[in-house]
Amino acid sequence: MSTGTTPVRLLDQDAAAELTTAAHTLLTSHDGDPTHPGLLAQVPAVAASLSEPIRHACRPVDTADGLFVLRGLHVDDEAIGPTPGHWSTAGHAGAVYDVVLLLLSTVMGTPIAWEGQQDGRFVHNIVPSPGHEVEQTGASSSVLLSPHTEDAFHPGRAHLLVLGCMRNPDHVATTAAGIRNTKLSGTDVELLSRPVLPILPDDAYEEAQAYQGDPPAVPTLWESEEGLTLRFDPAYTPLDRAPDDHRAAYARLEDELARVSVAVSLRPGEVLVVDNDLVVHGRVPFKARYDGTDRWLKRSSVRTKGRRTRPPAEESEHGYGQAAVEAHA
């Protein structure tokens, strides 16, 4: 794994202040509740009024790395309070940053929420939680969170993943690997472009895991008009069902993604934007203390209209009964 340079975009002091002030204004107008329907309804208009420096910083990912870090925002460590012990106890902690992420996400596209995850919130709190240390979800800590496409099981998954850092005193790294930085043979690309195996719902989606429909086989790779894209989640892919040649090609893909993987240790206020069609992300293991000082990220998911980075066959998938809700539908 490399700790090489990750593309960085800077918000100057004026742009950062403009964004934070807009978020504060929205919050104070809606009882400090970042989930208030009235606030969500006003986000598009406020996002549309933001200045060109903010809009420029939120332009589409434009390198083969498939990601960038947005820098320049400030997090008040005392004001946000202790790191919650579970997403369900976070309440409105750090609410202004929920709105900041919503505004940034709306400039980039359309935020989505999942009915079956974190009570349908558009911004999730990602914190280590007791009893979940070894799961392959954002609540884990003591195990490597395997590189994966966010919500890979679902055809309506986000095009962009936005991770805002509230606290990270132990410099826990997010890992990221871009498919367009790998070197794969034409044979492996062809093998992995065949729909051989399903990707099953992860442990964050209990209702989806109980879905009775047949799991659809999906391709791991797809050669889109923009270039190679991927849909990848080995922890929830039943590789033992695949032919030997497919398993071998999948293993070579895993090795290549590991070779080009970078480690991004976010600092408070930094926002990592990941193209979910180009990049798999994960997290290194760490020891959670559960004392209110642990790593704390906020996460939003974004769809961008008009992208042709996925096979048309995805449109017929059942999505294991899960529905994604668009913020501005």
C-alpha positions, 0 to 999 in steps of 0.5 A: 500500500502506498501513502503517495499523494492524494489529489487535494482541492483547497477551499479558501477562508472565504469559501469555507466561511460561506459554506459554514454560514449557509449551513448554520443559517439552515440549521437555526431556521429548522430547530437545529435538526439536520433531518428536518423536511423543511431544511432538506427542501431548502438545500437545493436552492441554497446549494445553487446560490453558493459561489464559484470557488465552492462549485469549482472545488466540487467539480467532477473527479478528474484524475485516474485516481478517482478521488480527491480530498477537499481541505479548508473547513474547520471542525470545532472539537469541543462543540461537536461533543464526544464521539457517539458510541453508535450511530443511533445515539448520535442525535444531532451531534455535529449537525452543522457538518451534516448540513455542510456535507448535504450542501457539498453533495448537492453541488456535486449531484443528488444525495441519496438515503436508504430506507433500511440504513441509519433510519433513512438519514441522508448523512450517516455517522460512522463510528466504532461500536461495541460488539461490532468490532469484527464486522465488515461494516463502518461500525467495525474497528479491530479488523481490516475493512476490506476494499469494496464498492459502497453498497455494491449489492444494489443497482441504485448505489451512489456514484460518489461517496463523500466522507467528512472527518470530525475526529481522527486522533489516531490517524486511522487511514481510509484505503482507496484503490482505483481500477484505472491505475491497475494493470490487468490482462485483456483475458482477466478483464473479459472474464470479470466482465461476465455476470458469474456471481452475485454480490450479497447485501452487507451486514448493514442491511438486515432486511435486504439479507432476508430478501427471498428473491434469487440473487442476480449474477453481476459483472465485476468489471465493465468497459464503459464509455469513460473507461473501465469501472468496477463493482466489487465487494469480496466479503459479500461475493460467494467466490466458492461458487465460481469456476477456477478461471474466474476465481483466479482472475478475481484474485489477480484483481484483488492483488492489483487493487492492493498494489495500487492502494493508497492510505488517506488519513483524514484530519478534522474538517477534511472531506474525501470524495470517492468515485464509487464506480472507479475506486474501492475503499476500506479502512485499516484496523484500529483499537477503539477506546469507546471513551468519546475520543475515537475516530468519527466520520460523517458520510453522504452518498451522491448520484450524478445524472447522466453518467453511463458507467454501469451496464444497462442490465443493472436496471432490471435488478431487484436490489434485494427489496431496498429502496434508495430515496433521493433528497430532491425527488 
